[in-house]
Amino acid sequence: MARKPIEYVEIEIDGQAVKVPANQVVLWSARELGYDIPHFCAHRWLVPYGACRMCLVKVEAGGRMMPKLQTSCSLMPAEGMKIWTKDPEVIQARREQLEFHLLNHPLECPVCDKGGECMLQDQTRDHGMGEGRFREQKRIRPDASMNPYIRLNYKRCIHCKRCVNYASDIDGSYFLQFVDRGAETYIESFDDPAAAPRFSGNVIDMCPVGALTAKSYRFTMGRPWEQELKPSIGALDSVGANIWLNARLGDVARIVPRDNPTVENGMLDDATRFGWEFIEDPRRLTRALVRGEEETRVSRLAGETEAGRILGRIVNEHGPGSVGLLAGAGLNTEEYLALKLFAGRVLNTSYYNLGDCMSSIEVPDDATLATVGSGFTTIEGILNAATVLTLGCDLFEEAPSLGLRLDIAARRGLLRLLNARSQQSGIDRFAELSLDYPFGGLLRFVRGLTNALTGQGEVPPEVTPLAERLRQAGEDCAIVCGDEVWLSEDPPTVLKALAALREAIAQASPDTKAVYLNPVYKSVNSAGALLVNCFERLTDGRLEGVTAPVGCLGKVLEAAAAGKLKALVIFDKDVLVRYQHRDVVEKALKNVEAVIYCGAFPNATSERAHVHLPLGTWAHREGFVINLEWRVQKRLVASIDSVAPSVLDVVNGIAAAMGQSPVAADLPALRAQLARVIPGLPTNTLDDLPDQGLPFSPKPPALDRLKASTDLPAEVAAPDGQLLLTPKRFLYNDREEIRFSRVFDKIPKPFYAFLNPADAAKLGVSDGEWIGLGGGHELELPVQLAAWVRPGSVVVNDYYLAQPANRLAGAAPAAVAVKKLAGVGKD
Amino acid sequence: MSRAKVGLFGSIKALADGLIITLKQFGGAFGGRNTATVQYPVKKLKMQERFRGLHRLERYTEGPFKGLEKCIGCALCAAACPAEVITVVAAENTEENRFSPGERYAVVYDMDMLRCIFCGMCTEACPTGAIVMKHDYELADDRRREPNKFMYHKEDLLDREFHW
């Protein structure tokens, strides 16, 4: 809402006149100013609750002393108010209140995991009595498991209700509840074994005592003060949650949020928080794999020599442009530059594609780059917008922290949330309007909406209610689009349609000053990959000896399938499962002479490679990561014993084996080169980059006016007896962070065919029965009935190695035959 | 004091006094009375109670926890240690496999005695009195690498037999 400017009022704290924001309770204002007011139940995410009575202050308001002490966590300041935080009466009240908190709290700090980072411990030291007078039996209740990640040490609980309030007001899953009353109150989890927890781990941080503890950290991972912390970036979404990677004795111990209020605000999803075991997993490739007559494990050097020998021969025999290079979006920005240099100078090819979002054939044109490279806003900007329109994305799955923050803002009425995508999603619950359309109909929907706003062209009836609301979009409006753009046949076309929609909203809504478009990218560094891939047009930078890519992922794969490319070099991208056209990839992998794969873990694509070279996980490689708001963030190597090569090490090794000079001497040199190539990059060293990152603005080509098409594509519908196959991105899928972390083994992962109950009834299947999708039963999956599925479609996980969705669906949208399978999977 | 005032006799007396002490002590070395020399290693001194020698991890010898380890794996000794001698890795007790009274016990308790300065901070920090310093001081060995005597593991420190 482009929030109203903050009004300040003058109050007096401990005899000192201060100005504090009028819309903030005294507790936070006073703490920001350095007055130490202890508190337990108050939390910056939560609304005031006033349970713990630790934040009592003496107040004089309107010239009269308030008769009793007031809780500052629920006290709004008023002009001329006087507050005392160190009055003897206040100090006495705190001491006595704290004694009550400690009545049933066991004095087992040496055993407790929270010891060292415990609010109760700190406050007892600062404000406590020093000695307890309670000699009676303390309350005892056995420990309990709250969900697969969290264990409750019941006896330590002080009933501050933070976690319960979080589960109801923030998370909205209500997974924790108070049961019983008085001193016998205890926390019970309404744990649904079929539901995978998504934001539950945050209660571990919120708990002011050691009651809620992480099972994976419990006791075995050392004490908080023994941890070695390294700033890093969560790898699961393009928000790039800021995390501390804790390590002890050379092993990763846990992940805790770094509390960057502008990025993720400390709200980590469980997959990011608990997904670290893969870093040290023994299945990670530490030596190279060479597949000749038989599979042999050789040293990394020998593997690189073999790769260099193969590539050298192919480049010599077939000349320039005979090798294709693909890279996923899990790499760091400077590593993309290394790959670009490697492709241009060593492999001498312009068939390369970095990143995973633009899976189209042609390189994104100027209009597309202008759409993604300008007109975006920050995450704060999205949250402060008057109206937020999410299009084609399920933010709870694709960018959980952003989704949760939007959800909270919508619940508190701070913004109007409008959703449109192919299925219902969790974020709909507080939205003003939620529409759905058949999967693959995003382009039709966006153009129809644009037409409705501009009054030109055909208008499908379903967009009208949304268009009406967008005509009063308020002061500013943010469009957030997501996975359905990247899954569409031609992402640039959809992006341009979205740009046209942006202009249409700006014109149709008279009091709207700004309309932003923020795509939620597929991976953590998709923006960095796009930046390096197309830096010739996204920045003013130039690089000698490297040509721009001739095409996108589709172009490279098609050239390989057509036999034009003789070898494929793939960095950390499971292209066989993740590219929509599996047949093209199959053909490409078959038709090239050699496939060199470089990645930390085996996957479907690496199984087909002739040489599989090891690569570090993101915890082993340092560098810049650029998130969806184009914020340059830094990721450092964890303090762990295992070492693994970076992309630069690998390409230098291959280049050396080919008799070529290295693409860069080392990572700092590469970073310096990156800053030269991309003018405007805020820094050229990791040391200069502050932990919270710095914003960056690409300079995309300027465009006069977008010539948007108003033609509506045909409506997507499945023929009778068939269902529309809808691959959907889920938080829990088969990516290596989740597949190779044992903690997720207990999580029910969404590897199902989700069916609307109406469709299931028609097919005569029920929960847990198996169905075959496609004419030849290309996919066989157990059914889960879900009311959120749009009738007429079947939703499957888009990354499931055992049953990859792209076995069907040459191109989305695809209608598939569905048949109940008898006697399959009844184990 | 000038030499003239002492005189010749005084000088000789002073010399003789010193020599007598020397001779007394010399005799004592062979088992006479008044000896200050201890025939180490044949004979060993009894150390004062407060002497800070090699550490030992204690067990409860009485009460409900009799036989259990006093150490709860809290790692406060490691935190207090100025020389980074101690490494503790904790684990959780189970009903079948109980090592210490509470939930936590030390599964690894290593002391690198090459680093230890015998300051006694670990014993001060210990909330359960699990680590104490006893009177052993013969800690030398002729190997730096393991197996040596310098790296003391939990099983070396627990139930340790003392020489005196």
Contacts between the chains, C-beta under 8 A, distances in Angstrom:
chain1	res1	chain2	res2	distance
A	108	B	102	6.3
A	110	B	72	5.9
A	110	B	74	3.4
A	110	B	76	6.0
A	110	B	104	8.0
A	110	B	127	4.7
A	110	B	128	7.6
A	111	B	72	5.5
A	111	B	73	8.0
A	111	B	74	6.3
A	111	B	102	4.7
A	111	B	103	5.7
A	111	B	104	4.5
A	115	B	74	7.4
A	218	B	92	6.5
A	219	B	73	7.4
A	219	B	90	4.8
A	219	B	91	5.9
A	219	B	92	4.8
A	219	B	103	7.1
A	219	B	104	5.1
A	220	B	89	7.0
A	220	B	90	6.3
A	220	B	91	5.6
A	220	B	92	7.4
A	222	B	75	6.9
A	222	B	89	7.3
A	222	B	90	7.6
A	223	B	74	7.5
A	223	B	75	5.1
A	223	B	79	7.2
A	225	B	79	6.2
A	226	B	75	6.6
A	226	B	78	7.3
A	226	B	79	7.6
A	249	B	87	7.2
A	249	B	89	7.3
